[in-house]
Amino acid sequence: GVDSYDAIILAVPHEQFISGGAQALRAFLHPNGVLFDMKSVFEAKDSDLRL
């Protein structure tokens, strides 16, 4: 859809982005989209890449 992204980079853990969990963010991704958790907010199994 219009609001589908190839990647989401979580660089700052603002509450409005993390409160719904990783699945809430994944709802905005294309089927093969990537969730990059730079702050390790979510468990490793919930993100595709993390620092």
mmCIF entry with sequence, helices, sheets and N, C-alpha, C, O atoms, coordinates in Angstrom:
data_MODEL
# 
_entry.id   MODEL 
# 
_entity.id                         1 
_entity.type                       polymer 
_entity.pdbx_number_of_molecules   1 
# 
_entity_poly.entity_id                      1 
_entity_poly.type                           'polypeptide(L)' 
_entity_poly.nstd_linkage                   no 
_entity_poly.nstd_monomer                   no 
_entity_poly.pdbx_seq_one_letter_code       GVDSYDAIILAVPHEQFISGGAQALRAFLHPNGVLFDMKSVFEAKDSDLRL 
_entity_poly.pdbx_seq_one_letter_code_can   GVDSYDAIILAVPHEQFISGGAQALRAFLHPNGVLFDMKSVFEAKDSDLRL 
_entity_poly.pdbx_strand_id                 A 
# 
loop_
_entity_poly_seq.entity_id 
_entity_poly_seq.num 
_entity_poly_seq.mon_id 
_entity_poly_seq.hetero 
1 1  GLY n 
1 2  VAL n 
1 3  ASP n 
1 4  SER n 
1 5  TYR n 
1 6  ASP n 
1 7  ALA n 
1 8  ILE n 
1 9  ILE n 
1 10 LEU n 
1 11 ALA n 
1 12 VAL n 
1 13 PRO n 
1 14 HIS n 
1 15 GLU n 
1 16 GLN n 
1 17 PHE n 
1 18 ILE n 
1 19 SER n 
1 20 GLY n 
1 21 GLY n 
1 22 ALA n 
1 23 GLN n 
1 24 ALA n 
1 25 LEU n 
1 26 ARG n 
1 27 ALA n 
1 28 PHE n 
1 29 LEU n 
1 30 HIS n 
1 31 PRO n 
1 32 ASN n 
1 33 GLY n 
1 34 VAL n 
1 35 LEU n 
1 36 PHE n 
1 37 ASP n 
1 38 MET n 
1 39 LYS n 
1 40 SER n 
1 41 VAL n 
1 42 PHE n 
1 43 GLU n 
1 44 ALA n 
1 45 LYS n 
1 46 ASP n 
1 47 SER n 
1 48 ASP n 
1 49 LEU n 
1 50 ARG n 
1 51 LEU n 
# 
_struct_asym.id          A 
_struct_asym.entity_id   1 
# 
loop_
_struct_conf.conf_type_id 
_struct_conf.id 
_struct_conf.pdbx_PDB_helix_id 
_struct_conf.beg_label_comp_id 
_struct_conf.beg_label_asym_id 
_struct_conf.beg_label_seq_id 
_struct_conf.pdbx_beg_PDB_ins_code 
_struct_conf.end_label_comp_id 
_struct_conf.end_label_asym_id 
_struct_conf.end_label_seq_id 
_struct_conf.pdbx_end_PDB_ins_code 
_struct_conf.beg_auth_comp_id 
_struct_conf.beg_auth_asym_id 
_struct_conf.beg_auth_seq_id 
_struct_conf.end_auth_comp_id 
_struct_conf.end_auth_asym_id 
_struct_conf.end_auth_seq_id 
_struct_conf.pdbx_PDB_helix_class 
_struct_conf.details 
_struct_conf.pdbx_PDB_helix_length 
HELX_P HELX_P1 AA1 GLU A 15 ? ILE A 18 ? GLU A 15 ILE A 18 1 ? 4 
HELX_P HELX_P2 AA2 GLY A 21 ? ARG A 26 ? GLY A 21 ARG A 26 1 ? 6 
HELX_P HELX_P3 AA3 ALA A 44 ? ASP A 46 ? ALA A 44 ASP A 46 5 ? 3 
# 
_struct_conf_type.id          HELX_P 
_struct_conf_type.criteria    ? 
_struct_conf_type.reference   ? 
# 
_struct_sheet.id               AA1 
_struct_sheet.type             ? 
_struct_sheet.number_strands   3 
_struct_sheet.details          ? 
# 
loop_
_struct_sheet_order.sheet_id 
_struct_sheet_order.range_id_1 
_struct_sheet_order.range_id_2 
_struct_sheet_order.offset 
_struct_sheet_order.sense 
AA1 1 2 ? parallel 
AA1 2 3 ? parallel 
# 
loop_
_struct_sheet_range.sheet_id 
_struct_sheet_range.id 
_struct_sheet_range.beg_label_comp_id 
_struct_sheet_range.beg_label_asym_id 
_struct_sheet_range.beg_label_seq_id 
_struct_sheet_range.pdbx_beg_PDB_ins_code 
_struct_sheet_range.end_label_comp_id 
_struct_sheet_range.end_label_asym_id 
_struct_sheet_range.end_label_seq_id 
_struct_sheet_range.pdbx_end_PDB_ins_code 
_struct_sheet_range.beg_auth_comp_id 
_struct_sheet_range.beg_auth_asym_id 
_struct_sheet_range.beg_auth_seq_id 
_struct_sheet_range.end_auth_comp_id 
_struct_sheet_range.end_auth_asym_id 
_struct_sheet_range.end_auth_seq_id 
AA1 1 TYR A 5  ? LEU A 10 ? TYR A 5  LEU A 10 
AA1 2 LEU A 29 ? ASP A 37 ? LEU A 29 ASP A 37 
AA1 3 LEU A 49 ? ARG A 50 ? LEU A 49 ARG A 50 
# 
loop_
_atom_site.group_PDB 
_atom_site.id 
_atom_site.type_symbol 
_atom_site.label_atom_id 
_atom_site.label_alt_id 
_atom_site.label_comp_id 
_atom_site.label_asym_id 
_atom_site.label_entity_id 
_atom_site.label_seq_id 
_atom_site.pdbx_PDB_ins_code 
_atom_site.Cartn_x 
_atom_site.Cartn_y 
_atom_site.Cartn_z 
_atom_site.occupancy 
_atom_site.B_iso_or_equiv 
_atom_site.pdbx_formal_charge 
_atom_site.auth_seq_id 
_atom_site.auth_comp_id 
_atom_site.auth_asym_id 
_atom_site.auth_atom_id 
_atom_site.pdbx_PDB_model_num 
ATOM 1   N N  . GLY A 1 1  ? 0.812  -1.193  0.000  1.00 0.00 ? 1  GLY A N  1 
ATOM 2   C CA . GLY A 1 1  ? 0.000  0.000   0.000  1.00 0.00 ? 1  GLY A CA 1 
ATOM 3   C C  . GLY A 1 1  ? 0.847  1.245   0.000  1.00 0.00 ? 1  GLY A C  1 
ATOM 4   O O  . GLY A 1 1  ? 2.074  1.182   -0.081 1.00 0.00 ? 1  GLY A O  1 
ATOM 5   N N  . VAL A 1 2  ? 0.194  2.359   0.090  1.00 0.00 ? 2  VAL A N  1 
ATOM 6   C CA . VAL A 1 2  ? 0.864  3.653   0.082  1.00 0.00 ? 2  VAL A CA 1 
ATOM 7   C C  . VAL A 1 2  ? 1.788  3.792   1.287  1.00 0.00 ? 2  VAL A C  1 
ATOM 8   O O  . VAL A 1 2  ? 2.863  4.381   1.176  1.00 0.00 ? 2  VAL A O  1 
ATOM 9   N N  . ASP A 1 3  ? 1.385  3.261   2.424  1.00 0.00 ? 3  ASP A N  1 
ATOM 10  C CA . ASP A 1 3  ? 2.179  3.381   3.641  1.00 0.00 ? 3  ASP A CA 1 
ATOM 11  C C  . ASP A 1 3  ? 3.011  2.136   3.917  1.00 0.00 ? 3  ASP A C  1 
ATOM 12  O O  . ASP A 1 3  ? 3.170  1.739   5.071  1.00 0.00 ? 3  ASP A O  1 
ATOM 13  N N  . SER A 1 4  ? 3.542  1.517   2.868  1.00 0.00 ? 4  SER A N  1 
ATOM 14  C CA . SER A 1 4  ? 4.403  0.352   3.027  1.00 0.00 ? 4  SER A CA 1 
ATOM 15  C C  . SER A 1 4  ? 5.832  0.749   2.697  1.00 0.00 ? 4  SER A C  1 
ATOM 16  O O  . SER A 1 4  ? 6.090  1.445   1.715  1.00 0.00 ? 4  SER A O  1 
ATOM 17  N N  . TYR A 1 5  ? 6.747  0.298   3.525  1.00 0.00 ? 5  TYR A N  1 
ATOM 18  C CA . TYR A 1 5  ? 8.142  0.695   3.385  1.00 0.00 ? 5  TYR A CA 1 
ATOM 19  C C  . TYR A 1 5  ? 9.033  -0.524  3.201  1.00 0.00 ? 5  TYR A C  1 
ATOM 20  O O  . TYR A 1 5  ? 8.689  -1.627  3.628  1.00 0.00 ? 5  TYR A O  1 
ATOM 21  N N  . ASP A 1 6  ? 10.189 -0.317  2.559  1.00 0.00 ? 6  ASP A N  1 
ATOM 22  C CA . ASP A 1 6  ? 11.172 -1.378  2.379  1.00 0.00 ? 6  ASP A CA 1 
ATOM 23  C C  . ASP A 1 6  ? 11.937 -1.633  3.671  1.00 0.00 ? 6  ASP A C  1 
ATOM 24  O O  . ASP A 1 6  ? 12.357 -2.758  3.941  1.00 0.00 ? 6  ASP A O  1 
ATOM 25  N N  . ALA A 1 7  ? 12.115 -0.584  4.467  1.00 0.00 ? 7  ALA A N  1 
ATOM 26  C CA . ALA A 1 7  ? 12.866 -0.712  5.715  1.00 0.00 ? 7  ALA A CA 1 
ATOM 27  C C  . ALA A 1 7  ? 12.386 0.314   6.725  1.00 0.00 ? 7  ALA A C  1 
ATOM 28  O O  . ALA A 1 7  ? 11.932 1.403   6.374  1.00 0.00 ? 7  ALA A O  1 
ATOM 29  N N  . ILE A 1 8  ? 12.498 -0.064  7.980  1.00 0.00 ? 8  ILE A N  1 
ATOM 30  C CA . ILE A 1 8  ? 12.274 0.859   9.089  1.00 0.00 ? 8  ILE A CA 1 
ATOM 31  C C  . ILE A 1 8  ? 13.513 0.778   9.959  1.00 0.00 ? 8  ILE A C  1 
ATOM 32  O O  . ILE A 1 8  ? 13.934 -0.307  10.361 1.00 0.00 ? 8  ILE A O  1 
ATOM 33  N N  . ILE A 1 9  ? 14.094 1.937   10.248 1.00 0.00 ? 9  ILE A N  1 
ATOM 34  C CA . ILE A 1 9  ? 15.272 2.010   11.106 1.00 0.00 ? 9  ILE A CA 1 
ATOM 35  C C  . ILE A 1 9  ? 14.849 2.659   12.416 1.00 0.00 ? 9  ILE A C  1 
ATOM 36  O O  . ILE A 1 9  ? 14.500 3.838   12.452 1.00 0.00 ? 9  ILE A O  1 
ATOM 37  N N  . LEU A 1 10 ? 14.884 1.884   13.479 1.00 0.00 ? 10 LEU A N  1 
ATOM 38  C CA . LEU A 1 10 ? 14.553 2.403   14.804 1.00 0.00 ? 10 LEU A CA 1 
ATOM 39  C C  . LEU A 1 10 ? 15.846 2.929   15.420 1.00 0.00 ? 10 LEU A C  1 
ATOM 40  O O  . LEU A 1 10 ? 16.621 2.170   16.003 1.00 0.00 ? 10 LEU A O  1 
ATOM 41  N N  . ALA A 1 11 ? 16.069 4.242   15.285 1.00 0.00 ? 11 ALA A N  1 
ATOM 42  C CA . ALA A 1 11 ? 17.307 4.859   15.759 1.00 0.00 ? 11 ALA A CA 1 
ATOM 43  C C  . ALA A 1 11 ? 17.131 5.528   17.118 1.00 0.00 ? 11 ALA A C  1 
ATOM 44  O O  . ALA A 1 11 ? 18.089 5.647   17.881 1.00 0.00 ? 11 ALA A O  1 
ATOM 45  N N  . VAL A 1 12 ? 15.916 5.963   17.420 1.00 0.00 ? 12 VAL A N  1 
ATOM 46  C CA . VAL A 1 12 ? 15.601 6.601   18.698 1.00 0.00 ? 12 VAL A CA 1 
ATOM 47  C C  . VAL A 1 12 ? 14.356 5.908   19.239 1.00 0.00 ? 12 VAL A C  1 
ATOM 48  O O  . VAL A 1 12 ? 13.326 5.888   18.565 1.00 0.00 ? 12 VAL A O  1 
ATOM 49  N N  . PRO A 1 13 ? 14.427 5.344   20.436 1.00 0.00 ? 13 PRO A N  1 
ATOM 50  C CA . PRO A 1 13 ? 13.303 4.559   20.964 1.00 0.00 ? 13 PRO A CA 1 
ATOM 51  C C  . PRO A 1 13 ? 12.170 5.407   21.551 1.00 0.00 ? 13 PRO A C  1 
ATOM 52  O O  . PRO A 1 13 ? 11.870 5.312   22.741 1.00 0.00 ? 13 PRO A O  1 
ATOM 53  N N  . HIS A 1 14 ? 11.550 6.228   20.716 1.00 0.00 ? 14 HIS A N  1 
ATOM 54  C CA . HIS A 1 14 ? 10.409 7.026   21.175 1.00 0.00 ? 14 HIS A CA 1 
ATOM 55  C C  . HIS A 1 14 ? 9.265  6.100   21.566 1.00 0.00 ? 14 HIS A C  1 
ATOM 56  O O  . HIS A 1 14 ? 8.992  5.120   20.872 1.00 0.00 ? 14 HIS A O  1 
ATOM 57  N N  . GLU A 1 15 ? 8.606  6.400   22.657 1.00 0.00 ? 15 GLU A N  1 
ATOM 58  C CA . GLU A 1 15 ? 7.543  5.549   23.198 1.00 0.00 ? 15 GLU A CA 1 
ATOM 59  C C  . GLU A 1 15 ? 6.446  5.275   22.171 1.00 0.00 ? 15 GLU A C  1 
ATOM 60  O O  . GLU A 1 15 ? 5.930  4.159   22.112 1.00 0.00 ? 15 GLU A O  1 
ATOM 61  N N  . GLN A 1 16 ? 6.080  6.268   21.363 1.00 0.00 ? 16 GLN A N  1 
ATOM 62  C CA . GLN A 1 16 ? 4.994  6.066   20.398 1.00 0.00 ? 16 GLN A CA 1 
ATOM 63  C C  . GLN A 1 16 ? 5.354  5.043   19.321 1.00 0.00 ? 16 GLN A C  1 
ATOM 64  O O  . GLN A 1 16 ? 4.465  4.487   18.676 1.00 0.00 ? 16 GLN A O  1 
ATOM 65  N N  . PHE A 1 17 ? 6.638  4.792   19.124 1.00 0.00 ? 17 PHE A N  1 
ATOM 66  C CA . PHE A 1 17 ? 7.054  3.797   18.139 1.00 0.00 ? 17 PHE A CA 1 
ATOM 67  C C  . PHE A 1 17 ? 7.248  2.417   18.751 1.00 0.00 ? 17 PHE A C  1 
ATOM 68  O O  . PHE A 1 17 ? 7.032  1.412   18.074 1.00 0.00 ? 17 PHE A O  1 
ATOM 69  N N  . ILE A 1 18 ? 7.648  2.347   20.010 1.00 0.00 ? 18 ILE A N  1 
ATOM 70  C CA . ILE A 1 18 ? 7.949  1.045   20.606 1.00 0.00 ? 18 ILE A CA 1 
ATOM 71  C C  . ILE A 1 18 ? 6.801  0.460   21.423 1.00 0.00 ? 18 ILE A C  1 
ATOM 72  O O  . ILE A 1 18 ? 6.810  -0.731  21.734 1.00 0.00 ? 18 ILE A O  1 
ATOM 73  N N  . SER A 1 19 ? 5.825  1.274   21.770 1.00 0.00 ? 19 SER A N  1 
ATOM 74  C CA . SER A 1 19 ? 4.752  0.796   22.653 1.00 0.00 ? 19 SER A CA 1 
ATOM 75  C C  . SER A 1 19 ? 3.939  -0.343  22.041 1.00 0.00 ? 19 SER A C  1 
ATOM 76  O O  . SER A 1 19 ? 3.433  -1.195  22.772 1.00 0.00 ? 19 SER A O  1 
ATOM 77  N N  . GLY A 1 20 ? 3.807  -0.374  20.732 1.00 0.00 ? 20 GLY A N  1 
ATOM 78  C CA . GLY A 1 20 ? 3.047  -1.433  20.073 1.00 0.00 ? 20 GLY A CA 1 
ATOM 79  C C  . GLY A 1 20 ? 3.866  -2.669  19.762 1.00 0.00 ? 20 GLY A C  1 
ATOM 80  O O  . GLY A 1 20 ? 3.331  -3.672  19.289 1.00 0.00 ? 20 GLY A O  1 
ATOM 81  N N  . GLY A 1 21 ? 5.155  -2.601  20.025 1.00 0.00 ? 21 GLY A N  1 
ATOM 82  C CA . GLY A 1 21 ? 6.032  -3.729  19.763 1.00 0.00 ? 21 GLY A CA 1 
ATOM 83  C C  . GLY A 1 21 ? 6.500  -3.775  18.317 1.00 0.00 ? 21 GLY A C  1 
ATOM 84  O O  . GLY A 1 21 ? 6.091  -2.968  17.482 1.00 0.00 ? 21 GLY A O  1 
ATOM 85  N N  . ALA A 1 22 ? 7.355  -4.729  18.049 1.00 0.00 ? 22 ALA A N  1 
ATOM 86  C CA . ALA A 1 22 ? 7.934  -4.875  16.716 1.00 0.00 ? 22 ALA A CA 1 
ATOM 87  C C  . ALA A 1 22 ? 6.868  -5.179  15.671 1.00 0.00 ? 22 ALA A C  1 
ATOM 88  O O  . ALA A 1 22 ? 6.967  -4.717  14.535 1.00 0.00 ? 22 ALA A O  1 
ATOM 89  N N  . GLN A 1 23 ? 5.855  -5.950  16.042 1.00 0.00 ? 23 GLN A N  1 
ATOM 90  C CA . GLN A 1 23 ? 4.814  -6.309  15.070 1.00 0.00 ? 23 GLN A CA 1 
ATOM 91  C C  . GLN A 1 23 ? 4.048  -5.077  14.592 1.00 0.00 ? 23 GLN A C  1 
ATOM 92  O O  . GLN A 1 23 ? 3.633  -5.020  13.434 1.00 0.00 ? 23 GLN A O  1 
ATOM 93  N N  . ALA A 1 24 ? 3.857  -4.103  15.461 1.00 0.00 ? 24 ALA A N  1 
ATOM 94  C CA . ALA A 1 24 ? 3.173  -2.872  15.057 1.00 0.00 ? 24 ALA A CA 1 
ATOM 95  C C  . ALA A 1 24 ? 3.996  -2.121  14.009 1.00 0.00 ? 24 ALA A C  1 
ATOM 96  O O  . ALA A 1 24 ? 3.440  -1.554  13.069 1.00 0.00 ? 24 ALA A O  1 
ATOM 97  N N  . LEU A 1 25 ? 5.306  -2.119  14.170 1.00 0.00 ? 25 LEU A N  1 
ATOM 98  C CA . LEU A 1 25 ? 6.165  -1.480  13.172 1.00 0.00 ? 25 LEU A CA 1 
ATOM 99  C C  . LEU A 1 25 ? 6.178  -2.280  11.876 1.00 0.00 ? 25 LEU A C  1 
ATOM 100 O O  . LEU A 1 25 ? 6.166  -1.703  10.788 1.00 0.00 ? 25 LEU A O  1 
ATOM 101 N N  . ARG A 1 26 ? 6.204  -3.601  11.988 1.00 0.00 ? 26 ARG A N  1 
ATOM 102 C CA . ARG A 1 26 ? 6.213  -4.456  10.794 1.00 0.00 ? 26 ARG A CA 1 
ATOM 103 C C  . ARG A 1 26 ? 4.951  -4.280  9.948  1.00 0.00 ? 26 ARG A C  1 
ATOM 104 O O  . ARG A 1 26 ? 4.968  -4.563  8.750  1.00 0.00 ? 26 ARG A O  1 
ATOM 105 N N  . ALA A 1 27 ? 3.886  -3.828  10.542 1.00 0.00 ? 27 ALA A N  1 
ATOM 106 C CA . ALA A 1 27 ? 2.649  -3.600  9.788  1.00 0.00 ? 27 ALA A CA 1 
ATOM 107 C C  . ALA A 1 27 ? 2.849  -2.548  8.700  1.00 0.00 ? 27 ALA A C  1 
ATOM 108 O O  . ALA A 1 27 ? 2.079  -2.498  7.740  1.00 0.00 ? 27 ALA A O  1 
ATOM 109 N N  . PHE A 1 28 ? 3.872  -1.710  8.839  1.00 0.00 ? 28 PHE A N  1 
ATOM 110 C CA . PHE A 1 28 ? 4.160  -0.674  7.846  1.00 0.00 ? 28 PHE A CA 1 
ATOM 111 C C  . PHE A 1 28 ? 5.135  -1.140  6.770  1.00 0.00 ? 28 PHE A C  1 
ATOM 112 O O  . PHE A 1 28 ? 5.414  -0.396  5.829  1.00 0.00 ? 28 PHE A O  1 
ATOM 113 N N  . LEU A 1 29 ? 5.657  -2.356  6.893  1.00 0.00 ? 29 LEU A N  1 
ATOM 114 C CA . LEU A 1 29 ? 6.654  -2.864  5.951  1.00 0.00 ? 29 LEU A CA 1 
ATOM 115 C C  . LEU A 1 29 ? 6.029  -3.663  4.816  1.00 0.00 ? 29 LEU A C  1 
ATOM 116 O O  . LEU A 1 29 ? 4.973  -4.276  4.967  1.00 0.00 ? 29 LEU A O  1 
ATOM 117 N N  . HIS A 1 30 ? 6.718  -3.638  3.666  1.00 0.00 ? 30 HIS A N  1 
ATOM 118 C CA . HIS A 1 30 ? 6.392  -4.564  2.585  1.00 0.00 ? 30 HIS A CA 1 
ATOM 119 C C  . HIS A 1 30 ? 6.633  -5.977  3.117  1.00 0.00 ? 30 HIS A C  1 
ATOM 120 O O  . HIS A 1 30 ? 7.315  -6.132  4.130  1.00 0.00 ? 30 HIS A O  1 
ATOM 121 N N  . PRO A 1 31 ? 6.100  -7.003  2.473  1.00 0.00 ? 31 PRO A N  1 
ATOM 122 C CA . PRO A 1 31 ? 6.287  -8.384  2.957  1.00 0.00 ? 31 PRO A CA 1 
ATOM 123 C C  . PRO A 1 31 ? 7.750  -8.775  3.200  1.00 0.00 ? 31 PRO A C  1 
ATOM 124 O O  . PRO A 1 31 ? 8.034  -9.534  4.127  1.00 0.00 ? 31 PRO A O  1 
ATOM 125 N N  . ASN A 1 32 ? 8.665  -8.277  2.395  1.00 0.00 ? 32 ASN A N  1 
ATOM 126 C CA . ASN A 1 32 ? 10.085 -8.601  2.575  1.00 0.00 ? 32 ASN A CA 1 
ATOM 127 C C  . ASN A 1 32 ? 10.864 -7.450  3.198  1.00 0.00 ? 32 ASN A C  1 
ATOM 128 O O  . ASN A 1 32 ? 12.088 -7.389  3.083  1.00 0.00 ? 32 ASN A O  1 
ATOM 129 N N  . GLY A 1 33 ? 10.158 -6.541  3.855  1.00 0.00 ? 33 GLY A N  1 
ATOM 130 C CA . GLY A 1 33 ? 10.793 -5.377  4.464  1.00 0.00 ? 33 GLY A CA 1 
ATOM 131 C C  . GLY A 1 33 ? 11.679 -5.753  5.644  1.00 0.00 ? 33 GLY A C  1 
ATOM 132 O O  . GLY A 1 33 ? 11.566 -6.843  6.203  1.00 0.00 ? 33 GLY A O  1 
ATOM 133 N N  . VAL A 1 34 ? 12.562 -4.829  6.011  1.00 0.00 ? 34 VAL A N  1 
ATOM 134 C CA . VAL A 1 34 ? 13.555 -5.059  7.052  1.00 0.00 ? 34 VAL A CA 1 
ATOM 135 C C  . VAL A 1 34 ? 13.331 -4.093  8.217  1.00 0.00 ? 34 VAL A C  1 
ATOM 136 O O  . VAL A 1 34 ? 13.154 -2.891  8.019  1.00 0.00 ? 34 VAL A O  1 
ATOM 137 N N  . LEU A 1 35 ? 13.341 -4.640  9.424  1.00 0.00 ? 35 LEU A N  1 
ATOM 138 C CA . LEU A 1 35 ? 13.271 -3.832  10.641 1.00 0.00 ? 35 LEU A CA 1 
ATOM 139 C C  . LEU A 1 35 ? 14.660 -3.814  11.269 1.00 0.00 ? 35 LEU A C  1 
ATOM 140 O O  . LEU A 1 35 ? 15.165 -4.849  11.703 1.00 0.00 ? 35 LEU A O  1 
ATOM 141 N N  . PHE A 1 36 ? 15.273 -2.633  11.314 1.00 0.00 ? 36 PHE A N  1 
ATOM 142 C CA . PHE A 1 36 ? 16.617 -2.453  11.849 1.00 0.00 ? 36 PHE A CA 1 
ATOM 143 C C  . PHE A 1 36 ? 16.492 -1.752  13.195 1.00 0.00 ? 36 PHE A C  1 
ATOM 144 O O  . PHE A 1 36 ? 16.142 -0.573  13.254 1.00 0.00 ? 36 PHE A O  1 
ATOM 145 N N  . ASP A 1 37 ? 16.773 -2.465  14.263 1.00 0.00 ? 37 ASP A N  1 
ATOM 146 C CA . ASP A 1 37 ? 16.652 -1.965  15.631 1.00 0.00 ? 37 ASP A CA 1 
ATOM 147 C C  . ASP A 1 37 ? 18.030 -1.532  16.123 1.00 0.00 ? 37 ASP A C  1 
ATOM 148 O O  . ASP A 1 37 ? 18.771 -2.340  16.684 1.00 0.00 ? 37 ASP A O  1 
ATOM 149 N N  . MET A 1 38 ? 18.376 -0.264  15.915 1.00 0.00 ? 38 MET A N  1 
ATOM 150 C CA . MET A 1 38 ? 19.704 0.233   16.269 1.00 0.00 ? 38 MET A CA 1 
ATOM 151 C C  . MET A 1 38 ? 19.921 0.341   17.771 1.00 0.00 ? 38 MET A C  1 
ATOM 152 O O  . MET A 1 38 ? 21.067 0.362   18.221 1.00 0.00 ? 38 MET A O  1 
ATOM 153 N N  . LYS A 1 39 ? 18.862 0.408   18.554 1.00 0.00 ? 39 LYS A N  1 
ATOM 154 C CA . LYS A 1 39 ? 18.981 0.582   20.003 1.00 0.00 ? 39 LYS A CA 1 
ATOM 155 C C  . LYS A 1 39 ? 18.720 -0.705  20.784 1.00 0.00 ? 39 LYS A C  1 
ATOM 156 O O  . LYS A 1 39 ? 18.707 -0.690  22.015 1.00 0.00 ? 39 LYS A O  1 
ATOM 157 N N  . SER A 1 40 ? 18.515 -1.807  20.084 1.00 0.00 ? 40 SER A N  1 
ATOM 158 C CA . SER A 1 40 ? 18.228 -3.102  20.726 1.00 0.00 ? 40 SER A CA 1 
ATOM 159 C C  . SER A 1 40 ? 17.071 -2.995  21.711 1.00 0.00 ? 40 SER A C  1 
ATOM 160 O O  . SER A 1 40 ? 17.135 -3.515  22.825 1.00 0.00 ? 40 SER A O  1 
ATOM 161 N N  . VAL A 1 41 ? 16.020 -2.318  21.286 1.00 0.00 ? 41 VAL A N  1 
ATOM 162 C CA . VAL A 1 41 ? 14.822 -2.144  22.103 1.00 0.00 ? 41 VAL A CA 1 
ATOM 163 C C  . VAL A 1 41 ? 14.037 -3.448  22.160 1.00 0.00 ? 41 VAL A C  1 
ATOM 164 O O  . VAL A 1 41 ? 13.526 -3.831  23.213 1.00 0.00 ? 41 VAL A O  1 
ATOM 165 N N  . PHE A 1 42 ? 13.946 -4.124  21.021 1.00 0.00 ? 42 PHE A N  1 
ATOM 166 C CA . PHE A 1 42 ? 13.186 -5.365  20.926 1.00 0.00 ? 42 PHE A CA 1 
ATOM 167 C C  . PHE A 1 42 ? 14.120 -6.567  21.056 1.00 0.00 ? 42 PHE A C  1 
ATOM 168 O O  . PHE A 1 42 ? 15.332 -6.436  20.886 1.00 0.00 ? 42 PHE A O  1 
ATOM 169 N N  . GLU A 1 43 ? 13.561 -7.725  21.355 1.00 0.00 ? 43 GLU A N  1 
ATOM 170 C CA . GLU A 1 43 ? 14.363 -8.945  21.413 1.00 0.00 ? 43 GLU A CA 1 
ATOM 171 C C  . GLU A 1 43 ? 14.951 -9.225  20.031 1.00 0.00 ? 43 GLU A C  1 
ATOM 172 O O  . GLU A 1 43 ? 14.377 -8.836  19.014 1.00 0.00 ? 43 GLU A O  1 
ATOM 173 N N  . ALA A 1 44 ? 16.084 -9.895  20.002 1.00 0.00 ? 44 ALA A N  1 
ATOM 174 C CA . ALA A 1 44 ? 16.778 -10.181 18.741 1.00 0.00 ? 44 ALA A CA 1 
ATOM 175 C C  . ALA A 1 44 ? 15.881 -10.904 17.746 1.00 0.00 ? 44 ALA A C  1 
ATOM 176 O O  . ALA A 1 44 ? 15.975 -10.657 16.544 1.00 0.00 ? 44 ALA A O  1 
ATOM 177 N N  . LYS A 1 45 ? 15.020 -11.783 18.220 1.00 0.00 ? 45 LYS A N  1 
ATOM 178 C CA . LYS A 1 45 ? 14.145 -12.545 17.319 1.00 0.00 ? 45 LYS A CA 1 
ATOM 179 C C  . LYS A 1 45 ? 13.088 -11.668 16.648 1.00 0.00 ? 45 LYS A C  1 
ATOM 180 O O  . LYS A 1 45 ? 12.485 -12.083 15.658 1.00 0.00 ? 45 LYS A O  1 
ATOM 181 N N  . ASP A 1 46 ? 12.856 -10.463 17.173 1.00 0.00 ? 46 ASP A N  1 
ATOM 182 C CA . ASP A 1 46 ? 11.809 -9.590  16.644 1.00 0.00 ? 46 ASP A CA 1 
ATOM 183 C C  . ASP A 1 46 ? 12.308 -8.582  15.618 1.00 0.00 ? 46 ASP A C  1 
ATOM 184 O O  . ASP A 1 46 ? 11.503 -7.894  14.990 1.00 0.00 ? 46 ASP A O  1 
ATOM 185 N N  . SER A 1 47 ? 13.620 -8.483  15.439 1.00 0.00 ? 47 SER A N  1 
ATOM 186 C CA . SER A 1 47 ? 14.164 -7.551  14.458 1.00 0.00 ? 47 SER A CA 1 
ATOM 187 C C  . SER A 1 47 ? 15.051 -8.306  13.481 1.00 0.00 ? 47 SER A C  1 
ATOM 188 O O  . SER A 1 47 ? 15.567 -9.379  13.791 1.00 0.00 ? 47 SER A O  1 
ATOM 189 N N  . ASP A 1 48 ? 15.219 -7.732  12.299 1.00 0.00 ? 48 ASP A N  1 
ATOM 190 C CA . ASP A 1 48 ? 16.046 -8.370  11.275 1.00 0.00 ? 48 ASP A CA 1 
ATOM 191 C C  . ASP A 1 48 ? 17.521 -8.049  11.476 1.00 0.00 ? 48 ASP A C  1 
ATOM 192 O O  . ASP A 1 48 ? 18.386 -8.896  11.253 1.00 0.00 ? 48 ASP A O  1 
ATOM 193 N N  . LEU A 1 49 ? 17.800 -6.828  11.896 1.00 0.00 ? 49 LEU A N  1 
ATOM 194 C CA . LEU A 1 49 ? 19.163 -6.366  12.146 1.00 0.00 ? 49 LEU A CA 1 
ATOM 195 C C  . LEU A 1 49 ? 19.150 -5.537  13.418 1.00 0.00 ? 49 LEU A C  1 
ATOM 196 O O  . LEU A 1 49 ? 18.162 -4.872  13.730 1.00 0.00 ? 49 LEU A O  1 
ATOM 197 N N  . ARG A 1 50 ? 20.252 -5.582  14.145 1.00 0.00 ? 50 ARG A N  1 
ATOM 198 C CA . ARG A 1 50 ? 20.346 -4.746  15.346 1.00 0.00 ? 50 ARG A CA 1 
ATOM 199 C C  . ARG A 1 50 ? 21.794 -4.502  15.691 1.00 0.00 ? 50 ARG A C  1 
ATOM 200 O O  . ARG A 1 50 ? 22.681 -5.232  15.250 1.00 0.00 ? 50 ARG A O  1 
ATOM 201 N N  . LEU A 1 51 ? 22.031 -3.468  16.483 1.00 0.00 ? 51 LEU A N  1 
ATOM 202 C CA . LEU A 1 51 ? 23.384 -3.156  16.964 1.00 0.00 ? 51 LEU A CA 1 
ATOM 203 C C  . LEU A 1 51 ? 23.519 -3.621  18.393 1.00 0.00 ? 51 LEU A C  1 
ATOM 204 O O  . LEU A 1 51 ? 24.579 -3.458  18.998 1.00 0.00 ? 51 LEU A O  1 
# 
